[in-house]
């Protein structure tokens, strides 16, 4: 399995510090929104050739990891 740090990075000077695919200004949120809107992996790669299947999967894995760490605090 790949290391998320090889593909996803956070830099306060890029896209307000949102997690991005390293070497791009494409955020994890962008990729999630494209997939949610019905774009396929192939559609995304065709529109953004700097991405590939491994980078898209890394974005999904990053989002899943963040979601798994989310905790709800009772009032």
Rosetta blueprint (number, residue, H / E / L):
1 X L
2 X L
3 X L
4 X H
5 X H
6 X H
7 X L
8 X E
9 X E
10 X L
11 X L
12 X L
13 X L
14 X L
15 X H
16 X H
17 X H
18 X L
19 X L
20 X E
21 X E
22 X L
23 X L
24 X L
25 X L
26 X L
27 X E
28 X H
29 X H
30 X H
31 X H
32 X H
33 X H
34 X H
35 X H
36 X H
37 X L
38 X L
39 X L
40 X L
41 X H
42 X H
43 X H
44 X H
45 X H
46 X H
47 X H
48 X L
49 X L
50 X L
51 X L
52 X L
53 X H
54 X H
55 X H
56 X H
57 X H
58 X H
59 X H
60 X H
61 X H
62 X H
63 X H
64 X H
65 X H
66 X H
67 X H
68 X H
69 X H
70 X L
71 X L
72 X L
73 X L
74 X L
75 X L
